[in-house]
Amino acid sequence: MGDKIRHLVFQNLNCEIHYWYRKGTTNKWVLFFHGAGVNHEMFNEQFKAFDDTYNLIAWDSRGHGLSKLEQGKKFQFKEMISDCKKLYEIYNIDKAILIGQSMGGNLAQEISYYYPELVEKSVLIDCTKNTGKLTFMEKCSLKCTKFIFNCYPWKLLIKQSANACGNKASVKKYVRDCFERIDKKTFIDIITDLIGCLHYDPEFKFKKPVLLLCGSDDKTGNIKKIAEAWAKDDSNCTFYFIHHAGHNSNQDNPDMVNKLIIDFVNN
């Protein structure tokens, strides 16, 4: 991530959270939240998009990368909200631009839902809508997730997840490498608890501007299916498909993603 970036840690809710911080020259803040099973490195290319006026922070969220959970402790999605608020306290952040991919996008949505005053703008990359209505089949599918994943051989689950995440061989390899560093049980705990962040609320609209991005080849869940309708339903949302990109579209096509993010942030 470069020479100016410092690797730091903070403690919260019995977990040592590792994060990477690039100090900026102004009071502008960007927080990066990565997807399930991977780590902060998924945003390496996005760090390059921001000039040195921005303060940038990317973490390994609890249970991921270097931010190991204590023995016997399960991943809980809601604890990431507390972790995020702790970062705001440490740096006395008034409000920040949130950039989240997949699970990280779900986290950014929850912060926008419960603490809109902390958000300046948000960029949601390849994630489902937390407050969206699920079809009967989607609900059934989610209920069966834990059982199906438990039945899957771990190596096959890693391979299929990597293939779903990236079009580029380098992105698939990155996902495989990340998954191989966490065990199957932890991964299933993460995915199972992540489902809990879905709460139907037809009245909810974002209070701050949102950039919605989705890989044109993203086949994960209902993400691609709902993206355009989601943006049309909320006047604060702007939506783009990312060409030649799978679920990790910011890694598959960083040039297009970076240009859209910078245009969005500067407007």
N, C-alpha and C positions, 0 to 999 in steps of 0.2 A: 504493500500500500504506500510505500514511499518513506523518505527520511523524516519528514515532519510529523509523522504519526506516532503517537505514544500508546503503548499497550499498558492499560491500567486495570485495576479491580476495585469493586466495592462489595460489601456484604449486605444482603437483604434476605429476610425470611429463611435463614439457615442455608443460604447458597452464596458462594463466591462468584460474582458475575464478572467475567472478563470482557473488557470493551476496548475499542481503539478510537483515539481522539485526535483530531487535527484542529488545532487552535486557529480561529479566524481573527481578522482585524476589526470586525464590527460585532454587533449583538445579534447577528442572524444565525439561526441554529437549524441544522438538518439532522434528524435521527433516522437511522436505517434499521428496519426489522426484517430479518431473513425468514425463509420458509422452513417448514418442518423437516427435521433430519439433517439440515445442512449447517452452515455457519456464516460468520460475517464476511468471509471472502467472496461470497456471491456478488457483493457490491463493489469489488475492486475497480471495475471500469467506471462505475457511477461516481466514485470519489474524484476521479479525474475531471468530471464535468463541472465541478464547482470551483470558482476562483478562490483566492485566499482571503476574501472578505467573510466567507462562511465558516462557522464552527461546525465540524462534522463529527458525529459519533455513530459507530456501528458496534453492536455487541454480539457475542455468542450468547443467545438467550438461555435461560436455565435449562439444564438437561441436554444442552447442545455444545459441541466443540469443547472448549476448555472449561466451560461453566458447568462442572459436574454436580449432580445432585448427591446429597448425603446418602449413604447406604440405607436402603429400605424406604427412602422417600420417593413418592410418586410425583411425576410432572403434573402441575396444575396450571392451566391456561391463565386463570384469573390472577395468579401470583406475578405474571409478567406485567400486568397493569401496575401493580405495586412497585415492581422493579423500575418501570419507566418513570413513575412519579418520583422515585428516589433519585434518578438522574437529574430531573428537573430541580430537585432540592440541592443536590451537590453543586450544580453550576448556576443556581439561581436563575433558571430559564423561565422567562415570562411566557413565551409561546414559541412553537417550533414547527417547521415543515416536517411532516412524517412521510417516510417512504417505506412501504411494506410490500413484500412479495408473499403470496399465498398465505400461510399462517401469519406472517408479519402484516399482511394486509388486513386480516381479521382483527389483529391487535390494534392497528391504527384505527379501524372502524369503531372498536369498543371505546377507545380513548375519545374519539369524536362524539360518540353517543353519550358517554357519561361525563366527560370533561371537555366540552367544546372550547372553553376559554383557553385551554392549553395548546390549541391547534391553530396555526396560521393558514396552512394549506395541507392537503395530503395527496400522495400519489399511491394508488392501489394497483398493484401489478399481479395479474393472474390469480385473483382470489374471488371466492364466492361472496354473495351479499348476506351479511349477518342477519339482517332484518327481513330477508325475502321469504316468500311463501314457498314451501316445498311441496312437490307433488306427492301423491300417495306412494308411488314407486321410489321416489327419492328418499322418503322417510323410511321405507322398508329396507332400502339399500344401506342407509346409515346405521340402522339397528343391527344389521348383520355384519357390519364392518369388522368388529373385533373377532367374531367367530371365524370369518373367512380368512383374515390375516393370520390368526393363530394356526389355521390349517395349512397355510402356505409355507413351503420350505423357505428359509430366510434368504438363501442365495438367489432364489428365483424372484423373491419380493424385491430384493435390491436391484436385480437386473431390470425387472419390469418398471420399477420406479425411475431408475436412471434413464431408460428409454423414453418414458413418458415426459420427463422433465426437459430433456434437451434434444435438439436436432443435431447440433455439433457434437462430434466425438469428444472434444475437450470438455464440454459441459456434462455429458454422460459420465465421463471418467471422474470429474469433480464430485458429482452426486454419489457415485459408487464409493469413492474414497471416504466421503463424509459418513455415509451409512455404515460402512464397515467399522467405523470407530465407535458406533453406538450399538448396543445389543438389541435383539429383536423385541424383547419385552418392553424396553424403554420406548422404542419406536411405536409399538402398538398402544402403549399408555398415552403417548403424545397425541396420536391420531384420534384415539377414543375421547380424550378430554377436550380436544379441539372442537369436536362436534357440539360440545356444550355451549360454545359461543354463539350458536345460531338461535336467535329468538325473534320470532315473527312480530313485526311492528309496522303495519301498513302506513301509519301516520308519519314515520320518521323520515326527515329530509336533512341532508347535511347543512350545517350553518356556515361552513367555510368552503372555498373552492376545492374541487376534487378532480384529479386527472385519473381516469380509469384506463388501464392498458391491459390488453389480452393478446397472447401469441396466436397468430392465425391458425396454428396447428395444435393449440392446447386442447387435449382430449380429457382433461381431469374433471371429474364430477360434472356440475352444471355450469361451470365458469363461462365457457364460450357461449353457451345457449342463452344465458340471461344478460350478458354484458350490455348489448345495445339497448335493450328495453330498460335496464337499470338506469342508464344515462339519460334516456328520454324522459323517464319518470321523475328525474330530479334536476331542477334548473341549475344547480351548482356543479353538476357533473359534466365533464367533457370526455369523450371516449375515442380511442383509436385502437385498431388492430395493429399488431406488430408483425410485419412481414417476415416470412421464413423463420418463424420462432415457435417453440413449444411452450411448455409450462413455465420454464425459467427464461422468459422472453428477454429480460434485461441482460442475460448472459449470451443468449443466441444471437441477438441483434442489438448490441450495446450502442451503436452509432445512432440508430433511429430512436431508441429509448432516451438516450442522453439529450438529443436535440429537442424532443418533446418535453422532457422534464425542464430543461433550461428555459425554453420558450414559456412554459407554464409558470415557472417560478418568477420570471422577470416581468410578467404581465400583471 
